Amino acid sequence: MTRSNDELLAKKQQLVARGISNATGIFVKEARGATIVDVEGREYLDFYGGIGTLNAGHCPAPVVEAVKSQAEKLLHTCFMVTMYELYLDLAEKLISIAPGGFEKRAMFINSGAESVENAVKIARAYTGRAGIISFECAFHGRTLMTMTLTSKVKPYKYGFGPYAPEVYKIPSAYCYRCYYRSTYPDCGMHCLEHFQRMFAAEVAPENVAAMIIEPVQGEGGFIVPPREFLPGVWEICRKHGIVLIADEVQTGFGRTGKMFACEHWGVEPDLMTVAKSIASGMPLSGVVGKADIMDAPEPGHLGGTFGGNPVACAAALATIDYIEQQKLTQRSAAIGEKMRARLVEMQEKYPVVGDVRGLGAMQAIELVKDRGTKEPDKDAAAAVTRYCAENGVIVVGAGVFSNVVRMLAPLVITDDQLGRGLDVLERAVAGASK
């Protein structure tokens, strides 16, 4: 017996912890490419891609085949006891595509939050320091350390304190809502100058182990920093012996038009965290970086029972090969150009669109009640996402004020699907502008 979305939602509310929310009432039966089919047979265009997990699309054939083949041979052992070659193959591949010409090492765990947790541990072991600097509008996960690094109180942090110690926040380069009320490019990059004040007033650089940053802030609202910012942060880290961690969990594997977003600025991070689209939805994440830093923890100090699961490793190898063979990084850039052109048109027509921003196929609109005051319009963003879902397109919200609509369509989306989805989005924005 096939149950309806409403019936399954009622069952979910009876069985699943209330804290596990649902942005839509849709239960998925199957998905391919850039489309999702629900249990009632209705088809949707996927403009959120598992929140950045499905760059290679839903169920890419080579990945499905790799999972099937590996599942027949070996499901699990625990790599820390009895090993398998797939882990090494994936480490070799990740090292080869990660930025930086230096010698590297890699390790694998299960989730984006775990990759960040381990990057922090590695940086502390290497430097012998405790302090970690993160940025406002950041999202790094939901565990204690990653929740502390994250910069959005509700729903991620409220009621869950006290938080991890020795974490320091600094304003991000959010030009649309500049912390210093300046305007780029005549601002003098106050966001970089502020480090001098921070190191004098909050924490000495000699006590800082690492600085962690998303090259494009994801949950924060797809905030793309000005061209000087990331290289400036990199230089500050090098000057003070601070480990630079690039959190590429959402921006990696072709999403921004490069394999990794930090490549847009020529930045070579000391450590990089990866997850989401690494394995087309199989639970896998990793840390990759400079060999001497990665090797700082002693044997046994890193790991996890399921980390680098063989089926997930097989899926990751097939996913990365697919991204490369299908030239999905180039496709991402093309999608981004088409999407941005339409979003800018919407901005010109509808006053509710205060800002359009993104990089590659990682695009967003920030909705406001008034362009002059830039007062966030959370209700308009909710109305847009709701209208889209009701009309066959799934988008999700973002932003520290919950007034951003973000788009992370699979990079295999066709031009026709992209156009149809943007048509629905425009109707939703038009409705929200009335």
Secondary structure, 3 states (H helix, E strand, C coil): CCCCHHHHHHHHHHHCCCCCCCCCCCCEEEEEECEEEECCCCEEEECCHHHHCCCCCECCHHHHHHHHHHHCCCCCCCCCCCCCHHHHHHHHHHHHHCCCCCCEEEEEECCHHHHHHHHHHHHHHHHCCCEEEEECCCCCCCCHHHHHHCCCCCCCCCCCCCCCCCEEEECCCCHHHCCCCCCCCCCCCHHHHHHHHHHHHCCCHHHEEEEEECCCECCCCCECCCCCHHHHHHHHHHHHCCEEEEECCCCCCCCCCCCCHHHHHCCCCCEEEECHHHCCCCCCEEEEEEHHHHCCCCCCCCCCCCCCCHHHHHHHHHHHHHHHHCCHHHHHHHHHHHHHHHHHHHHHHCCCEEEEEEECCEEEEEEEEECCCCEECHHHHHHHHHHHHHCCEECEEECCCCCEEEECCCCCCCHHHHHHHHHHHHHHHHHHHC
